[in-house]
């Protein structure tokens, strides 16, 4: 097996940067993780951020609204938290309850507190490279590759998945003409014909399609760098979108699940929260 690109050291570096921002600017950042409808997996994921936040000086509160199951009520709750001064960052744990308009609920987060870049306003700014924040998971992918000295510039990068939270923003970020990016990007999805033929041409393959072990040996060429963004609970355990066991021997490098992109994503959220606190302080 070739290199396994774990996220532990990358996350540590980013958390140290967050802590430096907090200490240098005498900040007391606070992050609200909002859950609607009482989804247990959302609750566990939100609570896992608390200890990490505390380690760098960020207070993370998990706020559950079990009784809120409609769009208008959810928007009102977010507006109440967003208009107050207690929280510098707000994230929305998804999926939302069935029947809620996810886009409308996301857009209720004030852009200056949208530390996961979920709102339409902040996502739109990615196109012009002028946003104050970048979404945590796409940013985590880039940070992990750079940390492990994998050159992205000019490379043929294939993304499998076109979601609003990962695939689409990541494609735009990779295309930016700046250090650690500047790639040639192809975006595939569930409707792509001859998917394996396209992914086998990738120098870097990034998978975020939300389907356990969707990518197998037939999709990967010898030496390809494989980044698995998937987080799927399957048969009682957490697995990625890549069949790790079948791919690991031919990939030039590969991220594990868990322990790859996941911890880096949380670290990026914390650094964004520290930046949001600075933004609030300047006003």
C-alpha positions in Angstrom: 0.0 0.0 0.0 1.2 3.5 -0.8 0.8 6.6 1.3 -2.2 7.0 3.6 -3.0 10.7 3.9 -4.3 11.0 7.4 -5.8 14.3 8.6 -4.5 14.4 12.2 -1.4 16.5 11.6 -3.1 18.8 9.1 -5.9 19.4 11.6 -3.4 20.1 14.3 -1.6 22.7 12.2 -4.9 24.5 11.4 -6.1 24.4 15.0 -2.8 25.9 16.1 -3.4 28.7 13.6 -6.9 29.3 15.1 -5.5 29.4 18.6 -2.8 31.9 17.5 -5.5 34.2 16.0 -7.5 33.9 19.3 -4.5 34.7 21.5 -3.0 37.4 19.4 -6.3 39.3 19.1 -7.6 38.5 22.7 -10.7 36.9 21.3 -13.5 34.8 23.0 -15.1 33.2 20.0 -18.4 31.3 20.3 -19.9 28.9 17.8 -23.6 27.7 17.7 -24.3 24.3 16.1 -28.0 24.3 15.4 -30.1 21.1 15.0 -33.7 21.0 14.0 -35.9 17.9 14.6 -33.7 15.9 17.0 -31.6 13.9 14.4 -29.3 11.7 16.6 -26.5 11.5 14.1 -26.5 15.3 13.8 -26.4 15.6 17.6 -23.4 13.3 17.9 -21.5 15.1 15.1 -22.3 18.5 16.6 -21.2 17.5 20.1 -17.9 16.1 18.8 -16.9 19.7 17.9 -17.3 20.9 21.5 -14.0 19.4 22.9 -12.1 20.4 19.8 -13.3 24.0 20.1 -12.4 24.1 23.8 -8.9 23.0 23.0 -8.2 26.2 21.1 -10.4 28.6 23.1 -13.7 28.5 21.2 -16.9 27.9 23.0 -19.2 25.5 21.0 -22.8 25.2 21.9 -25.1 22.6 20.5 -28.6 24.1 20.2 -31.4 21.6 19.6 -34.9 22.6 18.5 -36.6 19.3 18.6 -40.1 20.8 18.1 -39.2 22.9 15.1 -40.2 21.1 11.9 -41.2 23.8 9.5 -39.2 26.3 7.4 -40.6 29.6 8.8 -40.1 28.6 12.5 -36.5 27.5 11.7 -35.8 30.8 10.0 -37.1 32.7 13.0 -34.9 30.7 15.4 -31.8 31.3 13.3 -32.6 35.0 13.0 -32.8 35.2 16.8 -29.4 33.7 17.3 -27.9 35.5 14.3 -29.0 39.0 15.5 -27.6 38.5 19.0 -24.0 39.1 20.1 -23.5 35.8 21.9 -22.3 33.8 18.8 -19.7 34.8 16.2 -20.3 31.7 14.1 -23.4 29.7 13.2 -23.5 26.3 11.5 -26.5 24.3 10.5 -26.3 20.5 11.1 -27.9 18.7 8.2 -29.9 16.9 7.0 -32.9 19.0 8.0 -36.3 17.4 8.8 -38.4 16.3 5.8 -40.4 19.2 4.4 -38.0 22.0 5.4 -36.7 24.2 2.6 -33.0 23.7 3.2 -31.9 26.6 1.0 -34.2 29.1 2.8 -33.1 27.9 6.2 -29.4 28.2 5.3 -29.9 31.7 4.0 -31.2 32.8 7.3 -27.7 32.7 8.7 -26.1 36.2 8.6 -23.2 36.0 6.0 -20.7 37.4 8.5 -21.5 34.5 10.9 -21.8 31.8 8.2 -18.5 30.0 9.0 -19.3 27.0 6.8 -20.1 29.2 3.8 -23.6 27.7 3.5 -25.5 30.8 2.5 -26.1 31.7 -1.1 -24.3 35.0 -0.5 -21.1 33.4 0.6 -21.1 30.6 -1.9 -21.6 33.2 -4.7 -18.4 35.0 -3.5 -16.3 31.9 -4.2 -16.8 32.6 -8.0 -15.0 35.9 -7.6 -12.5 34.7 -4.9 -13.6 37.6 -2.7 -15.3 35.8 0.2 -14.2 36.1 3.8 -14.9 32.4 4.4 -14.6 29.3 2.4 -16.6 26.1 3.1 -15.0 23.9 5.6 -15.0 20.5 3.8 -13.8 21.7 0.4 -11.1 23.8 2.2 -10.1 20.8 4.2 -9.5 18.8 1.0 -7.2 21.5 -0.3 -5.4 21.9 3.1 -4.8 18.2 3.4 -3.3 17.9 -0.1 -1.0 20.9 0.4 0.1 19.7 3.9 1.1 16.4 2.3 3.1 18.2 -0.4 0.8 17.1 -3.3 1.1 19.6 -6.1 -2.3 20.6 -7.5 -1.4 23.2 -10.0 -2.1 22.1 -13.6 -3.1 18.6 -12.5 -6.1 16.8 -14.0 -8.5 16.7 -11.0 -11.8 14.7 -11.2 -14.5 15.3 -8.6 -17.2 12.8 -8.3 -20.2 14.6 -6.8 -21.8 17.9 -7.5 -23.4 18.9 -4.2 -23.8 22.5 -3.1 -21.7 21.8 0.0 -18.7 20.0 -1.5 -18.5 19.3 -5.2 -19.6 22.6 -6.7 -17.6 24.9 -4.4 -14.6 22.7 -4.5 -14.5 22.7 -8.3 -14.5 26.5 -8.2 -11.9 26.7 -5.5 -9.6 24.3 -7.4 -9.9 26.5 -10.6 -8.7 29.6 -8.8 -5.4 30.9 -10.1 -3.5 30.9 -6.8 -1.0 28.8 -4.9 -2.1 25.3 -3.9 -4.9 25.4 -6.6 -4.9 26.2 -10.3 -6.1 22.7 -11.4 -7.9 21.5 -14.5 -11.2 20.2 -13.2 -13.8 17.7 -14.3 -17.0 17.3 -12.3 -18.9 13.9 -12.5 -22.1 12.8 -10.9 -24.6 10.0 -10.7 -25.7 10.6 -14.3 -22.3 10.6 -15.9 -21.8 8.1 -18.6 -18.6 6.0 -18.7 -17.7 7.2 -15.2 -14.8 4.8 -14.8 -13.3 5.9 -18.1 -13.3 9.5 -16.8 -12.0 8.8 -13.3 -9.2 6.6 -14.6 -7.8 9.7 -16.4 -7.6 11.6 -13.1 -4.3 12.5 -11.5 -6.2 13.5 -8.4 -9.6 11.9 -7.7 -11.9 13.5 -5.2 -15.0 11.6 -4.2 -18.0 13.2 -2.5 -21.1 11.5 -3.8 -22.6 10.2 -0.6 -22.7 6.5 -1.4 -20.8 3.9 0.5 -17.9 2.3 -1.4 -19.2 3.8 -4.7 -15.7 4.0 -6.2 -13.8 0.8 -6.7 -10.6 -0.5 -8.2 -12.1 -0.2 -11.7 -12.3 3.6 -11.3 -8.7 4.3 -10.3 -5.5 4.2 -12.3 -2.1 3.3 -10.9 -0.6 6.2 -8.9 -3.8 8.3 -8.7 -4.1 10.4 -5.6 -7.5 9.5 -4.1 -9.3 11.8 -1.6 -12.4 10.3 0.0 -14.8 12.9 1.4 -17.6 10.4 2.1 -19.1 9.8 5.5 -21.6 7.0 5.4 -22.9 4.9 8.3 -23.0 1.4 6.8 -23.5 -1.9 8.6 -22.8 -0.3 11.9 -19.6 1.5 11.0 -18.4 4.7 9.3 -17.2 4.2 5.7 -16.3 6.4 2.8 -17.4 6.7 -0.8 -14.3 4.8 -1.9 -13.8 1.1 -1.4 -10.5 1.6 0.5 -9.4 -2.1 0.5 -9.7 -2.5 -3.2 -8.2 0.8 -4.1 -5.3 1.2 -1.6 -2.8 -1.0 -3.5 -3.0 0.9 -6.8 -3.5 4.5 -5.5 -0.4 6.7 -5.2 -1.9 8.0 -2.0 -5.3 7.8 -0.4 -7.2 9.3 2.5 -8.9 7.0 5.1 -12.4 7.2 6.5 -12.5 8.0 9.3 -9.4 10.0 10.0 -8.8 11.7 6.7 -10.8 14.8 5.6 -13.1 14.7 8.6 -10.8 16.1 11.3 -9.5 18.7 8.9 -13.0 19.9 8.2 -13.7 20.5 11.9 -10.3 22.4 12.2 -11.2 24.6 9.3 -14.6 25.4 11.0 -12.7 26.5 14.1 -10.3 28.7 12.2 -13.2 30.3 10.3 -15.0 30.9 13.7 -11.9 32.7 15.0 -11.9 34.8 11.8 -15.6 35.6 12.2 -14.8 36.8 15.8 -12.2 39.2 14.3 -14.7 40.4 11.8 -17.2 41.2 14.5 -14.6 42.9 16.6 -13.7 45.3 13.7 -17.2 46.5 13.4 
